[in-house]
Amino acid sequence: MKKTLAKLADGRELIYFDTDEGAVRDAPDLRPLDPVDSRPELRRDEATGDWITIASHRQNRTYHPPAGECPLCPSRDGRLSEIPAADYEVAVFENRFPSLAGEAGRCEVVCFTPDHDAGFADLTPAAARLVLDAWTDRTAELSALPGVEQVYCFENRGAEIGVTLAHPHGQIYAFPFVTPRTAKMTAAAQAHRAATGRNLFEDLLSRARAATERVVTAGEHWIAFVPHAARWPYEVHLYPHRRVPDLTCLTEAERAEFPSVYLDLLRRFDRLFPVPEAEARTETEAERPHKPAPTPTPYISAWHQAPRTHGEELALHLELFTIRRTPDKLKFLAGTESGTEAFINDVAPETAARRLREALA
C-alpha cells in the first residue's frame, strides 16, 4: 500500500491510499476555499454522564447535491471536488463540516471508490482490503493524537439512515471521550470478569459458535452471527476468532480473509428484500404505487474498537444492521427506544439469521 499526504485549499489534510506503488498524487486543489470555521462544543449531561456535542455549524453542510455536483467524485471535466485527482482508489480527508474538531477531536471522510454509483458491496476483494488498510492506518494515527480516547470507523448507507451524500463513503470519528455504548460494554465486561474470571467477549463467541441457528457465515479467522438479543430487525456482529483490541492488532491472515467475509455479508443484506421476479416483469411503478420496489438495503456498519484507557477486556468487532424490517417498512426509534433506550425488535434473531443464510441461495 502506498500512502500519499496532501493538503486541500483550506489547509485540511487529504490522504490517498493506493495499491499501485507508482501512483502519483500531486494534483493541487484549485478551489477558492475559505478557512474552515468549526467550533464544536462538548457539554456533559449531568443526569446520565453522557457527553453531547453541539455542532451548530453543520446546519450548512452539503445536502443531497445532484450527482454532477458530488463533492466526493474525482475532479475531472472542469468540475472541482474535495478530491483534486482525476481518479483515485481510496481517499481520506478531514471533514469540512466536522462534528468534532480541535481539542474536541477530529472527523474524517473515507471515500471507498471513485465510482459514484457503486456501493461497498460492489468493491473487489483487493479494493475492500485497501479500505481495511486505510481504516487501520487512520486508527493508528488518530489514536496517537493528544486527547483522543476512542477511534470509531463507520459507514452510513442509504437516505433512510440519514445519508446526505450518495457517493459510497464512510467516516472516522476520533472522540475525546469514551462513547456511551463502549462504556456500557466496558462495564459489562469488567463485571463478567469479576463474576466468572473469564472474558465476556470470548464467552459470547463460544456461545455464538454453539448456537448454529444464529451463525450467518464463518471462515478460518472470522465469524458472523446475529446476537442473542439483537436490537435491530437484521443485525450481524462480525468478530475475528482471536480477541484483539483494535484494527492495528490484526494479523496478515486475518486481514487477508476479511474482504471476502465482509463483502459476502453486505451482499446478503442487499438480497434480503428483492423484488419478486414475476412482479418486476409484469408491473411498472405506476401500476403499483403502494408497493414501491425496495432500494438497496440501508445499513449502518460500525467498527467497535477498544478505547485508549480501560479497554483491556474489550474485543474488536463490526456491527452491521439495517432499519428495514420488511420491503416497505422501516424500524423507527419511537417512544420506547428514543425515550427510554429500551429496544423492541420485530424480527426474531434466529429468523433473521436464517433469512441471511438463505439470501445468497
Residue pairs with C-beta under 8 A, 6 or more apart in sequence:
1 17
1 18
1 19
1 130
1 133
2 16
2 17
2 18
2 19
2 20
2 21
2 23
3 15
3 16
3 17
3 137
4 15
4 16
4 18
4 23
4 25
5 13
5 14
5 15
6 13
6 14
6 15
6 16
6 25
6 26
6 29
6 84
7 13
7 14
7 29
8 14
8 29
8 31
8 33
8 82
8 84
8 93
8 94
9 29
9 30
9 31
9 32
9 33
10 33
10 34
10 35
10 36
10 96
11 35
11 36
12 36
12 93
12 94
12 96
13 93
13 94
14 29
14 82
14 83
14 84
14 91
14 92
14 93
14 94
15 91
15 92
15 93
15 134
15 137
16 23
16 25
16 85
16 88
16 89
16 90
16 91
17 89
17 90
17 91
17 92
17 130
17 133
17 134
17 137
18 25
18 88
18 89
18 90
18 130
19 89
19 126
19 130
20 89
23 89
25 85
25 88
27 75
27 84
27 85
27 86
28 84
29 80
29 84
30 80
30 84
31 80
36 94
36 96
36 98
36 101
37 57
38 55
38 57
38 97
38 98
38 101
38 102
39 57
39 101
39 102
40 53
40 54
40 55
40 57
40 98
40 99
40 100
40 101
40 102
40 104
40 105
41 53
41 54
41 55
41 104
42 51
42 52
42 53
42 54
42 104
42 176
42 177
43 51
43 52
43 53
43 54
44 50
44 51
44 52
45 51
45 52
48 180
50 180
51 177
53 99
53 100
53 104
55 98
55 99
55 100
57 97
58 97
58 99
60 97
61 96
61 97
61 164
62 71
62 97
62 164
62 165
63 164
64 159
64 164
64 165
64 166
65 71
65 165
67 116
67 117
67 166
68 79
69 79
70 81
70 116
70 165
70 166
70 167
71 81
71 82
71 165
72 81
72 82
72 83
72 109
72 111
72 116
72 165
72 167
72 169
73 79
73 81
73 83
73 114
73 116
73 167
74 81
74 83
74 85
74 86
74 87
74 88
74 114
75 81
75 83
75 84
75 85
75 86
76 86
76 87
82 93
82 96
82 109
83 91
83 93
83 111
83 114
85 91
87 114
88 111
88 114
89 113
89 114
89 127
89 130
90 110
90 111
90 112
90 113
90 127
90 130
90 131
90 134
91 110
91 111
92 108
92 109
92 110
92 111
92 134
92 138
92 172
93 108
93 109
94 106
94 107
94 108
94 109
95 107
95 108
95 109
95 171
98 106
98 107
99 107
99 173
100 106
100 107
100 173
100 174
100 175
100 176
101 107
103 147
103 176
104 176
105 147
105 148
105 173
105 174
105 175
105 176
106 142
106 145
106 148
106 173
106 174
107 171
107 172
107 173
107 174
108 138
108 142
108 171
108 172
108 174
109 169
109 170
109 171
110 131
110 134
110 135
110 138
110 153
110 169
110 170
110 171
110 172
111 167
111 168
111 169
112 118
112 120
112 123
112 127
112 131
112 168
112 169
112 170
113 122
113 123
113 127
113 168
115 122
115 168
116 166
116 167
116 168
118 168
119 157
119 168
119 266
119 270
119 296
120 128
120 131
120 155
120 157
120 168
120 263
120 266
120 301
121 263
121 266
121 267
121 269
121 270
123 131
123 259
123 263
125 259
125 260
125 263
126 259
128 258
128 259
128 262
128 263
129 255
129 256
129 258
129 259
132 247
132 255
132 258
132 259
133 255
135 153
135 172
135 247
135 303
136 247
136 248
136 250
136 255
138 151
138 153
138 172
139 151
139 153
139 172
139 246
139 247
139 248
139 305
140 248
142 148
142 151
142 172
142 174
143 151
143 174
143 246
143 248
143 308
145 174
147 176
148 174
148 175
148 176
148 308
149 175
149 176
149 177
149 178
149 307
149 308
149 309
150 174
150 175
150 177
150 178
150 179
150 182
150 305
150 307
150 308
151 172
151 173
151 174
151 175
151 246
151 305
152 172
152 173
152 174
152 175
152 179
152 302
152 303
152 304
152 305
153 170
153 171
153 172
153 247
153 302
153 303
153 305
154 170
154 171
154 172
154 173
154 300
154 301
154 302
154 303
155 169
155 170
155 171
155 299
155 300
155 301
156 162
156 163
156 170
156 171
156 300
157 163
157 168
157 296
157 297
157 298
157 299
157 300
157 301
158 295
158 296
158 297
158 298
158 299
159 166
159 298
160 298
160 323
160 324
160 330
161 298
161 299
161 300
161 323
170 301
178 186
178 307
178 309
178 310
181 304
182 304
182 307
182 314
185 304
185 314
186 307
186 310
186 311
186 313
186 314
188 200
189 199
189 200
189 201
189 313
189 314
190 313
192 198
192 199
192 200
192 203
192 313
193 199
193 200
193 313
196 203
199 243
199 313
199 315
200 313
201 239
201 243
201 313
201 314
201 315
201 317
202 243
202 315
205 223
205 239
205 241
205 243
207 228
208 214
208 215
208 223
208 225
208 227
208 237
209 215
209 218
209 223
211 225
211 228
213 350
213 353
213 354
214 225
214 226
214 227
214 228
214 349
214 350
214 353
215 223
215 224
215 225
215 353
216 224
216 225
216 226
216 236
216 265
216 268
216 353
216 356
216 357
217 223
217 224
217 261
217 264
217 265
217 268
217 357
218 224
219 257
219 260
219 261
220 241
220 253
220 257
221 240
221 241
221 242
221 251
221 253
221 254
221 257
221 258
222 238
222 239
222 240
222 241
222 254
222 257
222 258
222 261
223 238
223 239
223 241
224 236
224 237
224 238
224 239
224 261
224 265
225 236
225 237
225 353
226 234
226 235
226 236
226 237
226 349
226 350
226 352
226 353
226 356
227 235
227 237
227 349
228 349
229 349
230 321
230 345
230 347
230 349
230 352
231 321
231 343
231 345
232 321
232 322
232 323
232 331
232 345
233 321
233 322
233 323
233 324
233 325
233 331
233 345
233 346
233 347
233 352
234 269
234 272
234 321
234 322
234 324
234 325
234 347
234 352
234 355
234 356
235 319
235 320
235 321
235 322
235 349
235 352
236 265
236 319
236 320
236 321
236 356
237 317
237 318
237 319
237 320
238 261
238 262
238 265
238 317
238 318
238 319
238 320
239 315
239 316
239 317
239 318
240 250
240 254
240 316
240 317
242 251
242 254
243 315
243 316
244 250
244 315
244 316
245 305
245 306
245 311
245 312
245 314
245 315
245 316
246 305
246 306
246 316
247 303
247 305
247 316
249 316
250 258
250 316
262 318
264 360
265 320
265 356
266 299
266 301
266 320
267 359
267 360
268 356
268 357
268 359
268 360
269 297
269 299
269 320
269 322
269 356
269 359
270 296
270 297
271 359
271 360
272 297
272 322
272 324
272 355
272 356
272 359
273 294
273 297
273 324
273 326
273 327
274 294
275 293
275 294
279 288
279 291
280 293
285 292
285 293
291 327
291 328
292 328
294 324
294 327
294 328
297 322
297 324
298 322
298 323
298 324
299 320
299 321
299 322
300 319
300 320
300 321
300 322
301 318
301 319
301 320
302 318
302 319
302 320
303 316
303 317
303 318
304 314
304 316
304 317
304 318
304 319
305 311
305 314
305 316
306 312
306 314
306 315
306 316
307 314
323 330
323 331
323 332
324 330
324 331
325 331
325 346
325 347
331 346
336 342
336 343
336 344
337 343
337 344
